[in-house]
Amino acid sequence: MVRKFFGTDGIRGRTNQDVMTAAMAMRVGQAAGAHFVRGDHRHRVVIGKDTRLSGYMMESALVAGFTSVGMDVIMTGPLPTPAIALLTREMRADLGVMISASHNPYEDNGIKLFGPDGFKLSDEDELAIEALLEQEPRLADATRIGRARRIDDARGRYIHAVKQSVSDDTRFDDLKVVVDCANGAAYQVAPSAIWELGAEVVTIGVTPNGTNINDKVGSTSIEALQAKVVEEGAHIGIALDGDADRLIVVDEKGQKVDGDQLMALIATRMAEKGSLRGGGVVATVMSNLGLERYLQSQGLTLERTKVGDRYVLERMKEGGFNLGGEQSGHMILLDHATTGDGTVASMRVLASLVRSGQPASEMLHLFDPVPQLLKNVRYSGGKPLEDGNVQRVIADAEAELEGKGRLVIRPSGTEPVIRVMAEGDDEAQVKAVVDRICKAVEEAA
């Protein structure tokens, strides 16, 4: 069955257009509520959001939808996505909802759904909800309409859980940390958690106004953080995205440290303590070959999945892994969270920094990335990857890179774009390969 509404990470789009209207949000609440109303107990859903302006509208619409099918609603206000996953499980809720478009600009919004176990919904559940969206809602009897309430201690619960992800004797007393919260969901909780463990915290991106989420701040726009770390003479900088499920780090020199280096560090420390399960790490096809080689040198494996943290998580659960992530900064530590959690990952990095006694620029540089180049080719229609000449050019490129690099070619799941990525030891060869394939795709398109 082809998905009509759900993408790789829930439902997402421009607010007041297509799928991201208040009317659709209410229907999602009715459909998801109806799907998860099972048994005779009072059913409950936890709803959180980030700081974008349309969050008020989408929250109200979802509340109307869920209560209309007999589900009680608990609203938390702005909180990170992983906090909603946590609270869904801890409050014995039947469903969790996060209203966020992650790192997208404020004009967009999205709806992410979590099951009672705190994990994102399976394909089967999402398809069942999609089918219900096409039907008339099954409204509750007037005597069974749900109630809604806000809770005031959600932030404190999450901060406590974040601090529990490091050992009880961990303190950050000698660290000066710049924390960039992207004017998003973690603007209160992330700086508080790090400060409570003793660090001197300098903040940016903590004054949300509804329209400045991810605007020149956060993990996808780190220039302000890089400048602030150097200006303040800080030991390290932490950048989260709008819903705080991903992390990018800046070292004391202002240099960017991506998810691959963070996974290398966390995996190494976990392996040293004997707490790494599965014998390695799960990452996507986009992670650098340098990470794979480094892990192999440590006697660890790197298992690759399709792009998307849901695919990383699926493989982790199947293979018994407890660490996975993406180059873009999603870090999944299954011992402490059921989804990517940038704040939990940052606590691990800061704890390692304290214990190592090294500057961040040394501690966070465990391998040299091989040259990697990604280019996007936009097309207007058809299936250019099925063109005979394109397939011949790709086959020739794979043969040329064999033993010296990798080639990843995939269509975007959200726009008419072919993504062409190559990496290898010879930078000039990598560029030539990518350019040849892009030219062939452009001609076919």
LOKOLTOR-19274 format. One record per residue (C-alpha): x negated, y negated, z negated; residue number from 1. Coordinates in Angstrom, 2 decimals. Each point is the difference from the previous one (the first is absolute). Layout:
N
         x         y         z    nr
         X         Y         Z   NUM
...
end
This chain:
445
         x         y         z    nr
      0.00      0.00      0.00     1
     -1.40     -3.40      1.00     2
     -0.25     -2.62     -2.75     3
      2.10     -3.07      0.61     4
     -0.55     -2.02     -3.18     5
     -2.88      1.47     -2.03     6
     -3.60     -0.52      1.03     7
     -3.14      1.45     -1.58     8
      0.60     -2.05     -3.16     9
      3.72     -0.56     -0.45    10
      2.12     -2.49      1.92    11
     -1.63     -3.26      1.02    12
      0.68     -2.97      2.25    13
      0.53     -3.74      0.30    14
      2.55     -1.26     -2.52    15
      3.51     -0.66      1.35    16
     -0.76      1.86      3.21    17
      0.64      3.57      1.13    18
     -0.33      2.41     -2.96    19
     -1.03     -2.53     -2.65    20
      3.30     -1.76     -0.71    21
      1.97     -0.17     -3.22    22
      2.73      2.10      1.60    23
     -2.50      2.72      0.89    24
     -1.55     -0.12     -3.48    25
      3.43      0.60     -1.51    26
      0.53      2.94      2.36    27
     -3.40      1.42     -0.98    28
      1.03     -0.23     -3.64    29
      3.27      1.77      0.74    30
     -1.63      2.70      2.13    31
     -2.97      0.65     -2.29    32
      2.26     -0.13     -3.04    33
      2.45      2.48      1.50    34
     -2.87      2.33      0.93    35
     -1.41      0.00     -3.53    36
      3.28      0.14     -1.96    37
     -0.21      3.61     -1.07    38
      1.61      1.51     -3.07    39
      2.21     -1.56     -2.68    40
     -2.54     -2.20     -1.85    41
     -0.09     -3.79      0.30    42
     -2.28     -0.64      2.94    43
     -2.67     -2.68     -0.13    44
     -2.22     -1.89      2.46    45
     -2.94     -2.28     -0.81    46
     -0.43     -2.99      2.33    47
     -3.13     -2.15      0.16    48
     -1.23     -2.60      2.47    49
     -2.92     -2.17      0.96    50
      0.10     -3.80      0.07    51
      1.29     -0.81      3.48    52
      3.00     -2.31      0.32    53
      2.30      2.60      1.52    54
     -0.48      2.29     -2.99    55
      2.91     -1.66     -1.80    56
      2.35      0.68      2.89    57
     -1.14      3.56      0.57    58
      0.13      0.82     -3.71    59
      3.58     -1.25     -0.33    60
      1.09      1.93      3.08    61
     -1.61      3.22     -1.21    62
      1.60     -0.40     -3.43    63
      3.40     -0.37      1.66    64
     -0.62      3.09      2.10    65
     -1.18      2.25     -2.82    66
      2.66     -1.05     -2.50    67
      2.74      0.46      2.61    68
     -0.82      3.72      0.24    69
     -0.16      0.44     -3.75    70
     -3.68     -0.47     -0.79    71
     -1.24     -2.09     -2.94    72
     -2.77     -2.46      0.89    73
     -3.02     -1.12     -2.00    74
     -1.79     -3.08      1.40    75
     -3.60     -0.74     -0.97    76
     -0.73     -3.21      1.91    77
     -3.38     -0.40      1.76    78
     -2.21      3.05     -0.59    79
     -2.49      2.00      2.10    80
      1.26      2.91      2.05    81
     -1.83      2.57     -2.18    82
      1.68     -1.48     -3.08    83
      3.42      0.78      1.48    84
     -1.11      3.55      0.77    85
     -1.18      0.35     -3.61    86
      3.17     -1.45     -1.55    87
      2.23      2.15      2.19    88
     -1.59      3.10     -1.48    89
     -0.30     -1.28     -3.57    90
      3.59     -1.26     -0.20    91
      1.34      3.29      1.38    92
      1.56     -1.88      2.89    93
      1.40      1.79      3.02    94
     -1.56     -2.45      2.44    95
     -2.43     -2.92      0.18    96
      0.02     -2.91      2.44    97
     -2.74     -2.51      0.77    98
      0.96     -3.08      2.03    99
     -3.19     -1.02      1.80   100
     -1.65     -0.31      3.38   101
     -3.42      0.62     -1.57   102
     -2.70     -2.09      1.75   103
      2.40     -1.54      2.57   104
      0.88     -3.72     -0.05   105
      2.90     -1.24     -2.08   106
      2.44     -0.07      2.92   107
     -0.02      3.82     -0.01   108
      1.38      2.30     -2.64   109
      0.43      3.72     -0.53   110
      1.56      2.72     -2.12   111
     -2.07      2.87     -1.40   112
      1.73      2.89     -1.74   113
     -1.33      2.36     -2.68   114
      1.51      3.24     -1.22   115
      0.50      0.92     -3.68   116
     -3.55      1.39     -0.11   117
     -1.45     -3.42      0.91   118
     -1.18      1.14      3.44   119
      1.10     -1.56      3.27   120
      2.89      1.83      1.61   121
     -0.52      3.01      2.22   122
      0.81     -0.11      3.70   123
      3.07      2.12     -0.73   124
      1.37     -2.46     -2.55   125
     -0.64     -2.98      2.28   126
      1.75      1.70      2.92   127
      2.96      0.89     -2.23   128
      0.29     -3.66     -1.08   129
     -0.24     -1.12      3.63   130
      2.90      2.29      0.87   131
      2.07     -1.52     -2.82   132
     -0.79     -3.50      1.27   133
      1.93      0.82      3.16   134
      3.09      1.06     -1.99   135
      2.57     -1.83     -2.09   136
     -1.28     -0.22     -3.60   137
      1.41      2.34     -2.64   138
      1.15     -2.62     -2.51   139
      0.46      0.88     -3.66   140
      3.34     -0.09     -1.74   141
      0.63     -3.29     -1.81   142
     -0.60      1.78     -3.32   143
     -3.46      1.22      1.15   144
     -1.54     -3.21      1.41   145
     -3.56     -0.48     -1.26   146
     -1.36     -2.64     -2.36   147
     -3.10     -2.20      0.49   148
     -2.46     -1.41     -2.52   149
     -3.46     -1.52     -0.12   150
     -2.74      1.26     -2.30   151
     -2.55     -2.34     -1.56   152
     -2.83      2.36     -0.95   153
     -0.80      1.51      3.42   154
     -3.22     -2.02      0.39   155
     -1.28      1.12     -3.39   156
      0.75      3.64      0.75   157
     -1.99     -0.16      3.22   158
     -2.95     -1.86     -1.54   159
     -0.21      2.69     -2.68   160
     -0.01      2.74      2.65   161
     -2.73     -1.76      1.98   162
     -2.26     -0.23     -3.06   163
      0.61      3.68     -0.73   164
     -1.66      0.84      3.33   165
     -3.44     -0.62     -1.53   166
     -1.44      1.47     -3.19   167
      0.93     -1.48     -3.38   168
     -3.53     -1.31     -0.60   169
     -0.15     -1.94      3.30   170
     -0.48     -3.74     -0.37   171
     -0.79     -2.72      2.52   172
     -1.41     -2.52     -2.49   173
     -3.02     -1.02      2.06   174
      1.73     -0.24      3.36   175
      1.19     -3.09      1.83   176
      2.62      1.09      2.50   177
      1.83     -2.00      2.65   178
      3.44      1.51      0.61   179
      1.97     -0.86      3.16   180
      3.62      1.12     -0.23   181
      1.10     -1.25      3.45   182
      2.75     -2.08     -1.67   183
      1.74      3.33     -0.14   184
      1.47      2.59     -2.31   185
     -3.04      0.41     -2.29   186
     -0.48     -3.69     -0.73   187
      0.65      0.52     -3.71   188
     -0.86      3.63     -0.73   189
     -3.38      0.46      1.71   190
     -1.82     -2.98     -1.61   191
      1.58      0.88     -3.36   192
     -1.12      3.63      0.07   193
     -3.60     -0.93      0.84   194
     -0.06     -2.84     -2.56   195
      1.37      2.24     -2.75   196
     -3.07      2.24      0.38   197
     -2.27     -2.97     -0.67   198
     -1.01     -1.42      3.38   199
     -0.22     -3.69      0.76   200
      2.62     -0.31      2.73   201
      0.13     -2.69      2.68   202
      3.18      0.16      2.07   203
      1.08     -1.02      3.48   204
      3.21      0.89      1.81   205
      2.05     -0.07     -3.21   206
      2.42     -2.87      0.75   207
      2.72      1.56      2.17   208
      2.66     -2.34      1.37   209
      1.91      2.41      2.21   210
     -1.79     -0.92      3.23   211
     -3.73      0.27     -0.77   212
     -0.34      3.75     -0.53   213
     -3.06      1.29      1.94   214
     -0.57     -3.54      1.33   215
     -3.80     -0.40      0.26   216
     -0.40      2.16     -3.12   217
      0.06      3.69     -0.85   218
     -1.64      3.13      1.34   219
      0.61     -0.87      3.66   220
     -1.38     -3.54     -0.31   221
     -2.97      0.06     -2.38   222
     -1.85     -3.17      1.00   223
      1.34     -1.94     -2.99   224
     -1.02      2.79     -2.35   225
     -3.48      0.26      1.50   226
     -0.55     -3.74     -0.49   227
      1.37      0.06     -3.54   228
     -2.19      2.90     -1.13   229
     -3.14     -1.81      1.16   230
      1.16     -3.36     -1.37   231
      0.78      1.46     -3.45   232
     -3.09      2.20     -0.14   233
      2.34      2.93     -0.68   234
     -1.13      3.60     -0.19   235
      2.75      1.23      2.34   236
      3.22     -0.97      1.75   237
      3.23      2.00      0.23   238
      2.50     -0.53      2.85   239
      3.47      1.57      0.01   240
      2.69     -0.23      2.67   241
      3.57     -1.25     -0.34   242
      1.33      3.09     -1.76   243
     -3.34      0.93     -1.61   244
     -0.28      3.53      1.35   245
     -3.35     -0.68      1.67   246
     -3.36     -1.35     -1.14   247
     -2.94     -1.70      1.69   248
     -3.05     -1.05     -2.06   249
     -2.52     -2.81      0.42   250
     -3.45      0.42     -1.57   251
     -1.94     -2.71     -1.83   252
     -1.53     -1.18      3.29   253
      3.43     -0.54      1.55   254
     -0.24      3.07      2.24   255
      3.09      2.08      0.78   256
      0.22      3.57     -1.27   257
      2.69      2.05      1.76   258
      1.95      3.08     -1.03   259
     -2.57      2.45      1.36   260
     -2.73     -1.24     -2.35   261
      2.48     -0.05     -2.89   262
      0.99      3.60      0.67   263
     -3.67      0.98      0.09   264
     -0.60     -1.60     -3.39   265
      3.10      1.38     -1.70   266
     -0.55      3.50      1.43   267
     -3.62      0.01     -1.16   268
      0.90     -1.03     -3.55   269
      2.87      2.50     -0.19   270
     -2.22      2.80      1.30   271
     -2.66     -0.85     -2.60   272
      2.62      0.29     -2.75   273
      1.44      3.20      1.44   274
      3.42     -1.59      0.51   275
      0.11     -0.01      3.82   276
      2.40      2.66      1.27   277
      0.19      1.52      3.46   278
     -3.73     -0.19      0.60   279
      0.11     -3.37      1.69   280
      2.09     -2.91      1.26   281
      2.95     -0.41      2.37   282
     -0.16     -2.98      2.38   283
      1.30     -0.89      3.46   284
     -1.54      0.27      3.44   285
     -1.04     -3.66     -0.34   286
     -2.46      0.55     -2.85   287
     -3.61     -0.50      1.03   288
     -2.21      2.90      0.98   289
     -2.52     -1.34     -2.50   290
      2.40      0.88     -2.84   291
      0.35      3.55      1.30   292
     -3.77      0.44      0.21   293
     -0.51     -1.46     -3.48   294
      2.57      2.32     -1.58   295
     -1.60      2.97      1.75   296
     -3.36     -0.99     -1.51   297
      1.67      0.21     -3.43   298
      1.44      3.43      0.71   299
      3.49     -1.45      0.50   300
      2.42      0.12      2.91   301
      2.01     -2.64      1.85   302
      3.35      1.15      1.32   303
      1.61     -2.30      2.57   304
      3.67     -0.70      0.70   305
      2.02     -2.26      2.27   306
      0.00     -3.70     -0.89   307
      2.38     -0.74     -2.88   308
     -0.27      0.54     -3.72   309
      3.03      2.32      0.05   310
     -1.99      2.46      2.13   311
     -2.98     -0.28     -2.33   312
      2.25      0.74     -2.97   313
      1.64      2.97      1.73   314
     -3.39      1.62      0.62   315
     -1.15     -0.76     -3.55   316
      3.02      1.80     -1.43   317
     -0.38      2.93      2.38   318
     -3.72      0.46     -0.66   319
     -0.17     -0.78     -3.71   320
     -2.01     -3.21      0.45   321
      0.24     -2.83     -2.53   322
     -1.82     -2.72      1.97   323
      0.87     -1.41      3.39   324
      0.32     -3.28      1.81   325
     -0.46     -2.13      3.07   326
     -2.72     -2.26      1.30   327
      2.51     -2.85     -0.28   328
     -0.01      0.34     -3.79   329
      2.80      2.37     -0.98   330
     -1.42      2.03     -2.89   331
      2.03      2.93     -1.33   332
     -1.14      1.40     -3.34   333
      2.58      2.71     -0.65   334
     -1.02      0.43     -3.63   335
      1.37     -3.49     -0.67   336
      2.38     -1.00      2.80   337
      2.30      1.59      2.56   338
     -0.80     -2.54      2.70   339
     -2.78     -2.43      0.91   340
     -0.85     -2.27     -2.93   341
     -2.47     -2.84      0.53   342
     -0.05     -1.01     -3.67   343
     -0.75      3.52     -1.27   344
     -2.74      0.36      2.62   345
     -1.49     -3.34     -1.06   346
     -0.19      1.20     -3.60   347
     -2.07      2.99      1.16   348
     -2.33     -2.26      1.95   349
     -0.45     -2.42     -2.91   350
     -0.63      2.87     -2.45   351
     -2.70      1.37      2.32   352
     -1.56     -3.46      0.30   353
     -0.27     -0.30     -3.79   354
     -1.49      3.45     -0.43   355
     -2.45     -0.18      2.90   356
     -1.72     -3.21     -1.07   357
     -0.53     -0.71      3.71   358
      1.22     -3.02      1.95   359
      3.10      0.72      2.05   360
     -1.94     -0.39      3.27   361
     -2.12      3.04     -0.91   362
      2.58      2.14     -1.74   363
      2.55     -0.40      2.79   364
     -2.36      0.74      2.88   365
     -0.34      3.79     -0.10   366
     -0.26      0.52      3.77   367
     -0.68     -1.96      3.17   368
      3.11     -0.05      2.23   369
     -0.64      1.06      3.58   370
      0.95     -2.55      2.67   371
      3.77      0.10      0.49   372
      2.11     -1.94      2.49   373
      3.78     -0.20      0.26   374
      1.84     -1.71      2.87   375
      3.72     -0.25      0.74   376
      1.49      0.19      3.48   377
      3.53     -1.35      0.35   378
      2.27      1.52      2.65   379
      3.49     -0.80      1.25   380
      1.40      3.46      0.61   381
     -0.65      3.57      1.01   382
     -2.44      2.44     -1.58   383
     -3.51     -1.07      0.98   384
     -1.65      2.75     -2.06   385
      1.60      2.59      2.31   386
     -1.64     -1.53      3.08   387
     -2.42      2.39      1.67   388
     -2.85     -2.50      0.36   389
      0.35     -1.12     -3.64   390
     -0.22      3.61     -1.14   391
     -3.13      0.57      2.14   392
     -1.70     -3.11     -1.43   393
      0.84      1.10     -3.54   394
     -1.32      3.52      0.61   395
     -3.27     -1.41      1.38   396
     -0.33     -2.29     -3.05   397
      0.56      2.88     -2.41   398
     -2.68      2.02      1.72   399
     -2.40     -2.95     -0.13   400
      0.54     -0.53     -3.73   401
     -0.06      3.67     -0.98   402
     -2.33      0.50     -2.95   403
     -0.75     -3.74     -0.18   404
      3.33     -1.61     -0.79   405
      3.79      0.12      0.08   406
      2.83     -1.26      2.16   407
      3.53     -0.76     -1.29   408
      2.73     -1.14      2.41   409
      3.56     -0.43     -1.20   410
      3.11     -1.99      0.87   411
      1.20     -2.44     -2.65   412
      3.10      1.09     -1.88   413
      1.40     -3.53     -0.17   414
     -0.84     -1.77      3.30   415
     -0.85      0.80      3.66   416
     -3.74      0.24     -0.61   417
     -2.59      2.71      0.58   418
     -2.75     -0.07     -2.63   419
     -3.43      1.12      1.22   420
     -2.66      0.65     -2.63   421
     -3.46      1.45      0.43   422
     -2.95      0.30     -2.34   423
     -3.48      1.41      0.29   424
     -3.67     -0.53     -0.71   425
     -0.57     -2.04      3.19   426
      1.92     -3.29     -0.19   427
     -0.42     -0.78      3.71   428
      1.32      3.44      0.92   429
      3.01     -0.47     -2.28   430
      0.86     -3.34      1.63   431
     -0.39      1.40      3.50   432
      2.26      2.97     -0.77   433
      2.74     -2.17     -1.49   434
     -0.14     -2.48      2.88   435
      0.29      2.78      2.60   436
      3.03      1.55     -1.65   437
      1.70     -3.37     -0.53   438
     -0.51     -0.85      3.69   439
      1.51      3.32      1.07   440
      3.00     -0.48     -2.29   441
      0.54     -3.56      1.28   442
     -0.04      1.22      3.60   443
      2.44      2.80     -0.77   444
      2.31     -2.37     -1.87   445
end
